Structure formats: structure tokens, C-alpha cells
Amino acid sequence: MIESLAIVLGVALLAAAVVLLKHRFWPPGPDEEPREDVAEYISMMVGVLYALVLGLALVSVWDTHSGAEDHTATEASAAHQIHLIAAGLPSAQAGRVRGGIEKYVRHVTDTEWPAMAERAPLGPEGWRLLDGVRAAGQVPADATPAEMATAQEVLAQLSTLDEARRGRESDSMERLSPVIWFGLIVGGALTIAFMFMFGVQRSFTHVVMVMGLSALISFTVLLIYQMDSPFHGLFAVDPDAFTRYF
């Protein structure tokens, strides 16, 4: 957080320094043709277009981040339900199912979460552990109707867990398009640059305007950058949903 604030402040101070240099070495001449009308129209159009790019980027990363939270919560809830309803299975199967789901959760929190923070592939181990849980939930032919119904519910929860896990894997590899990043960087630079087109006579007013706009744009872009990694950074989705139950 401190680094992000330092970057925002640094960009704002740099923009302020450029404004001061402009007023010091290239002040507007008394006979210079005013350009405020044209500059105002162009800067307005640039600002509107840049706002569209910012909105598109924010919606994209917000959807990915929200999806990661939902998939994590659903997966953890399904694992918890499997652990609970396993009590209705025959004792041998119940112990294996509970042991298998606990091993899976430990693998998710201890191995997969650090890998997702680095955007590394998760590998097949998690799926292998789930296959073991699915096999352990098979009841013998002489099981009671209640035990068979419990086994069906375990399979249903495993299906929910599988779907949520696929979503979590997809979320961990999502990235904002490089084209959008290009628009964010170039658009931000152009929006700030057009602030220098106005012949504001009061340098202090001009400094405040440029500093405020630069800081706001830098903050928004950094916010998008942080949210572009659902499992890393200030807004990272943590494994608390799993550790809360296990």
C-alpha cells in the first residue's frame, strides 16, 4: 500500500514540476492566440474516451475478482458438506472420505494457493485427490437405503466442488488484455498531457489541477493492476473459506 501511494505521489509531483518548468521557461505571451476553446473540446473528448477505457478495465477485473471469491466460497462449502454428510456412510467409507477431503483441503491451501499467487499451473494432483474421494465414497451393494442416499449426496457435492474448482483455476490464470493496458497507459498520459494546453495564468491553480488529475488517474490504474491478480496483492482472495471449516 505504501509503495502504491508513493507512486501516485511521485507521478503527481512530476506533473507539477513539468507545469512549473513550463510557466518558468515558456510562459504564454501577451499576443499569443488563445487556444482554450479548442483545447477544452479536445481534452473533453480525450477524457470521455479514457473514462470508457477505465470503466471497461475496472468491470473486467472486478468480475474476475468477484468470480474468484464466489468459486472459492462454493468450493470450500462443498468440501465442508462432504466432510459432514460422510457421517452417514458406512464407517469404513466415512473415514476414507473424510481423510481424503482433509488431504485435498491441505493441498489447496498449502500448495495451490502459493502457486495461484504466482499464476503457475496447478497441476493434476488436486484432481487426483478428488478422484480418491470419489472412489472412497462408493458404498457396498448391501448398504442401507440411507447410506446409498448419502453416497448420492456426496457425489452431488463433489460435482459442485469440481465445477467451482474449474472456475478457480480459470480465475487464477485470467489477465487483463495487453490492449487494454496499452489504452490505460497511453490514455492516461494523453489525458494529463492535454492539461498543458490551457493557458492558465495562475500557475498555482494549474499545478493543483494537474496534480489532482495525475493522482486520480495513477490511483485508478494501480487499483486495476492490484485487482488484475485475484490471488495476489492487496485485494487477494485468501484461503480463509477453507481454513474456516478445516
Buried (B, 14 or more C-beta within 10 A) or exposed (E): EEEBEEBBBEBBEBBBEBBBEBBEEEEBEEEEEEEEEEBEEBBEEBBEBBEEBBEBBBEBBBEBBBBBBBBBBBBBBBBBBBBEBBEBBBEEBBEBBBBBBBEBBEBBBEBBBEBBBEEEEBEEEBBEBBEBBBEBBBBEEEBEEEBBBBBEBBEBBBEBBBBBBEBBBEBBEBEBEEEBBEBBEEBBEBBBBBBBEBBBEEBEEBBEBBBEBBBBBBBBBBBBBBBBBBBBEEBBBEBEBBEEBB
